[in-house]
Amino acid sequence: MTLTNYTENSYLDKTKALIFELSKNLNFLSSSEEVLKFCVREFIPHFNLTDFVIYKYSAQSKSLSKCATLNQFFFDHNDKREQLTLSLGSGIVGQTAIKKSSYLVNNTEKDQNYIVDEVRRYSELCTPIDFKNKLVGVMDSEHEEKGFYNMELKQVFETLSLIIAPYLKEISLRQSESNHLSRFRSM
């Protein structure tokens, strides 16, 4: 991502420029997978996060499954390697999905909802992704430092969620259609 006419005067300037570039580039991305790749490869790395996951929501199973991380994508639904699935209400991610509001934890040792995924981290920021008041997924980031996340980054996550929600909804619709077609063909 090339940030044109950008001077790093402040965190806010950087954030505005990144969101502008993301919005502009969405016009050239042809699929929800490309949107997710753009987010985790081009947008999120500018915030120096060590961990970032996007979970997609399945209304059918009432669960959340990883679909993208900073290092890996899970678009092939037959590939179950390292694919974490959470039920609604499970962990901070599951609580975020139920409440449909961002969840910022400065010290995970003091939060009973925290679940260790890969390694224990001490702060977490989770934001729901919903489209027309229907849950589509959840964005989640954990960090090794206590108190790493702040209100500015929370607003960035919430803005990103609003921007990508329609594209992630497309994933859910295609999967649902594919499931219905599979069942129809097997009759």
C-alpha positions in Angstrom: 0.0 0.0 0.0 1.5 3.3 -1.0 0.4 6.2 1.1 0.4 9.3 -1.1 0.7 12.8 0.3 1.2 11.4 3.8 3.3 12.9 6.5 3.5 11.1 9.8 2.4 14.0 12.0 0.4 11.9 14.3 -1.2 8.5 14.9 -4.5 10.0 13.7 -3.0 11.2 10.4 -1.5 7.7 9.8 -4.8 6.0 10.6 -6.8 8.4 8.4 -4.4 7.7 5.5 -4.6 4.0 6.0 -8.4 3.9 6.1 -8.5 6.1 3.0 -6.2 3.8 1.1 -8.1 0.7 2.2 -11.4 2.2 1.1 -9.9 3.3 -2.2 -8.4 -0.2 -2.9 -11.6 -2.0 -2.1 -12.9 -0.9 -5.5 -10.2 -3.0 -7.2 -10.6 -6.2 -5.1 -12.9 -8.8 -6.7 -13.6 -11.2 -3.9 -14.0 -11.4 -0.1 -10.8 -13.5 0.1 -8.9 -10.6 -1.6 -10.4 -8.2 0.9 -9.2 -10.3 3.8 -5.8 -10.7 2.3 -5.5 -7.0 1.8 -6.5 -6.3 5.4 -4.1 -8.7 7.0 -1.1 -8.2 4.6 -1.4 -4.5 3.8 -3.5 -2.7 6.4 -3.0 -4.4 9.8 0.8 -4.6 9.6 1.0 -0.8 9.8 -0.1 -1.0 13.4 2.8 -3.3 14.4 0.5 -6.0 15.8 2.0 -9.4 16.5 -1.3 -11.2 16.4 -4.5 -10.6 14.4 -7.3 -13.0 13.5 -10.5 -12.7 11.6 -13.1 -15.2 12.5 -16.2 -15.9 10.4 -19.5 -16.7 11.9 -21.6 -19.7 11.0 -25.3 -19.2 11.8 -25.9 -22.8 11.1 -23.5 -24.2 13.7 -23.5 -21.0 15.9 -19.7 -21.0 15.9 -16.8 -18.8 14.9 -13.9 -20.2 12.8 -10.6 -18.6 11.8 -10.6 -17.5 8.2 -7.5 -15.3 8.2 -4.5 -14.5 10.4 -1.4 -12.4 9.7 0.3 -15.6 8.4 -2.4 -17.9 7.1 -5.8 -18.1 5.3 -8.4 -20.8 5.8 -10.5 -20.5 2.7 -10.4 -24.2 1.9 -13.0 -25.6 4.3 -11.5 -29.1 4.1 -8.2 -27.8 5.5 -8.6 -28.2 9.3 -5.0 -27.6 10.3 -4.7 -25.1 13.1 -8.3 -24.0 12.4 -9.7 -22.9 15.7 -13.5 -23.0 16.1 -15.2 -21.3 19.0 -18.8 -21.5 20.1 -20.8 -18.4 20.8 -20.0 -17.1 24.2 -16.7 -19.0 24.4 -13.8 -16.8 25.3 -13.4 -13.1 24.6 -14.1 -13.7 20.9 -17.3 -15.6 21.7 -18.4 -12.9 24.2 -17.8 -10.2 21.6 -20.0 -12.1 19.1 -22.9 -12.3 21.6 -22.7 -8.8 22.8 -21.9 -7.3 19.3 -19.7 -4.7 20.9 -15.9 -4.3 21.1 -14.1 -5.9 24.0 -10.8 -4.4 25.2 -8.8 -6.2 27.9 -5.8 -4.6 29.5 -4.8 -7.6 31.6 -6.1 -11.0 30.5 -5.0 -12.5 33.8 -7.9 -10.7 35.4 -10.5 -11.7 32.8 -12.3 -15.0 33.3 -13.3 -15.1 29.6 -9.7 -15.3 28.3 -8.8 -18.5 26.6 -5.1 -19.3 25.7 -4.9 -20.0 22.0 -1.3 -20.4 20.8 0.5 -18.8 23.8 -0.6 -16.6 26.7 -0.8 -13.0 25.9 -1.7 -10.2 28.3 -3.9 -7.8 26.4 -6.6 -8.4 23.9 -8.9 -6.4 21.6 -11.9 -7.9 19.9 -14.4 -6.3 17.6 -17.5 -7.8 16.1 -18.1 -7.6 12.3 -21.8 -7.2 11.5 -23.7 -6.3 8.4 -27.2 -4.9 8.7 -27.3 -6.0 12.4 -26.4 -9.6 11.6 -23.2 -11.1 12.9 -20.7 -11.9 10.1 -17.5 -12.4 12.1 -15.1 -11.1 14.8 -11.7 -9.5 14.6 -9.3 -10.4 17.4 -5.8 -9.3 18.3 -3.7 -10.2 21.4 -0.5 -8.7 22.6 2.3 -9.8 25.0 2.2 -6.5 26.8 -0.4 -5.6 29.4 -2.3 -2.5 28.5 -1.1 -2.5 24.9 -4.4 -1.6 23.2 -6.0 1.9 23.5 -9.2 3.6 22.4 -7.6 4.8 19.2 -6.8 1.3 18.0 -10.3 0.2 19.2 -11.7 2.9 16.8 -9.5 1.7 14.0 -10.8 -1.9 14.5 -14.4 -0.7 14.6 -13.9 1.4 11.4 -12.2 -1.6 9.6 -15.2 -3.7 10.7 -17.7 -1.4 9.1 -15.7 -1.2 5.9 -15.2 -5.0 5.4 -18.5 -6.3 6.7 -20.3 -6.3 3.3 -17.4 -8.3 1.8 -17.3 -10.8 4.6 -21.1 -11.2 4.3 -20.4 -12.4 0.8 -18.3 -15.3 2.2 -21.2 -16.4 4.4 -23.7 -16.2 1.5 -21.5 -18.2 -0.8 -20.9 -20.9 1.8 -24.6 -21.2 2.5 -25.5 -21.4 -1.2 -22.8 -24.1 -1.6 -24.1 -26.1 1.3 -27.7 -26.0 -0.1 -26.5 -27.0 -3.6 -24.5 -29.9 -2.1 -27.5 -31.2 -0.2 -29.7 -30.8 -3.3 -27.3 -32.7 -5.5 -27.0 -35.5 -3.0 -30.8 -36.1 -3.1 
